[in-house]
């Protein structure tokens, strides 16, 4: 899902569909669960950013399936989820 969003959200033909699907299937349910549209947006931005960095940029600091990477991801996502909205 994240890769689809990253690769197609800007597309003139399917961008609106991708954004609508993301909002309906991910963003809105997460905002309802968290009670905060800001936290949901930050979580989605963090998750999408990690996906892009991992799949496209191949950053040296991202070592998938390591305890260090898990710790980095957990910190980033928990920080988004606990943002004082």
Steps between C-alpha positions, in 0.01 A plus 500: 500500500775745594688436178181553298443833676859614456510413132154611393366780721641767269375334180248706302287197415494302823617746765150591615406132527813416698450792738132414550580134568775597745267738683212254518690180576790628712489864608140530620488170692834582664380851593187350653702243694748759624246776552726739310535583133839655575640179650359296212662736248837486677483121521420474128780745412749303709392166354503631144837668553650179635361306206643745246837511676520124523380411151625790292790677665673195653636714783799351680346559843202282420587137560181300474438213744746618760428591862644847437265561205204374701591741779523792255166418342330446835626835628389687189151348494444526876601865489243562224232314699565695819520845343313745728203582279 
